[in-house]
Amino acid sequence: MPAPIAIIMGSQSDWDTMRHAAETLGALVVACEKRIVSAHRTPERLYAFAKGAKAAGFKIIIAGAGGAAHLPGMTASLTELPVLGVPIESKALSGIDSLYSIVQMPAGVPVGTLAIGKAGAINAALLAASMLALNDKPLAERLSAWRKQQTDAVAERPEGSA
């Protein structure tokens, strides 16, 4: 069975952020495929990937992009699959440029936009898993257990307090 989620990014340097999505999906036992697909440097690769993603068996695409951040929007314009955009924190503008590029999609080309950086990558994975869990009871149970573990990890009182 093919991986239901594709994690794509514009360059190798984006992996520092996007690996958190892959690790979160791994913890939930959700298969994903990781690829570098640059909207600017490999547009033909992007086109082929996005146009063939559904036929390849993907259900959801998580796209991380920095700078001009065209990857999530261009991907969404080429496929009917849900695309979740993760803005990569950039050196120049701390990821605000990426966030604005992803979140300002025109009506009719939706991209679910997450937070900048690591939190966005983790939440993109959780959101994708939640979407898949609508039709996958074992995944829904794993996701529920993961969330309970997160809740249980929060102390009631600060350490060292009386």
Residue pairs with C-beta under 8 A, 6 or more apart in sequence:
1 31
1 57
2 31
2 33
2 56
2 57
2 58
3 31
3 32
3 33
3 57
3 58
4 30
4 31
4 32
4 57
4 58
4 59
4 60
4 132
5 25
5 30
5 31
5 32
5 33
5 58
5 59
5 60
5 61
5 62
5 125
5 128
5 132
6 32
6 33
6 34
6 35
6 49
6 53
6 58
6 60
6 61
6 62
7 18
7 21
7 22
7 25
7 32
7 33
7 34
7 35
7 61
7 62
7 63
7 64
8 34
8 35
8 36
8 37
8 49
8 61
8 62
8 63
8 64
8 71
8 75
9 15
9 18
9 34
9 35
9 36
9 37
9 63
9 64
9 65
9 71
9 88
10 36
10 37
10 38
10 39
10 40
10 41
10 64
10 65
10 66
10 67
10 71
10 88
11 36
11 38
11 41
11 66
12 36
13 66
14 36
14 64
14 65
14 66
14 88
15 34
17 64
17 86
17 88
17 89
17 117
17 118
17 120
17 121
18 34
18 62
18 64
18 86
18 88
18 121
19 121
20 118
20 121
20 122
20 125
21 32
21 62
21 64
21 86
21 121
21 122
21 124
21 125
22 32
22 34
22 125
24 121
24 122
24 125
24 126
24 129
25 31
25 32
25 125
25 128
25 129
26 32
27 146
28 125
28 129
28 139
28 142
28 143
28 146
29 139
29 142
30 125
30 128
30 129
30 132
30 139
32 62
33 58
35 49
36 42
37 45
37 46
37 49
37 71
37 75
38 45
38 46
38 71
39 46
39 65
39 68
39 70
39 71
39 74
39 75
40 68
40 70
46 71
46 74
46 75
46 78
47 78
49 75
50 61
50 74
50 75
50 78
50 79
51 78
51 79
53 61
53 79
53 81
54 79
54 80
54 81
58 81
59 81
59 82
59 131
59 132
60 81
60 82
60 83
60 84
60 128
60 131
60 132
61 75
61 79
61 81
61 82
61 83
61 84
62 83
62 84
62 86
62 121
62 124
62 125
62 128
63 71
63 72
63 75
63 83
63 84
63 85
63 86
63 111
64 71
64 85
64 86
64 87
64 88
64 121
65 71
65 72
65 85
65 86
65 87
65 88
65 98
65 101
65 102
66 87
66 88
66 89
66 90
66 95
66 98
67 88
67 90
67 92
67 97
67 98
68 97
68 101
69 85
69 87
69 88
69 97
69 98
69 99
69 101
69 102
70 101
71 85
72 83
72 84
72 85
72 86
72 102
72 111
72 113
73 85
73 101
73 102
73 105
73 109
73 111
75 83
76 83
76 105
76 109
76 110
76 111
77 109
82 112
82 128
82 131
83 110
83 111
83 112
84 111
84 112
84 113
84 114
84 124
84 127
84 128
85 102
85 103
85 111
85 112
85 113
85 114
85 124
86 114
86 117
86 120
86 121
86 124
87 95
87 98
87 99
87 101
87 102
87 113
87 114
87 115
87 116
87 117
87 120
88 95
88 98
88 116
88 117
89 95
89 98
89 116
89 117
90 97
90 98
94 116
95 116
95 117
96 116
98 116
99 113
99 116
102 111
102 113
103 111
103 113
105 111
112 124
112 127
114 120
114 121
114 123
114 124
114 127
115 123
126 143
129 139
129 143
130 143
132 139
133 139
133 140
133 143
134 140
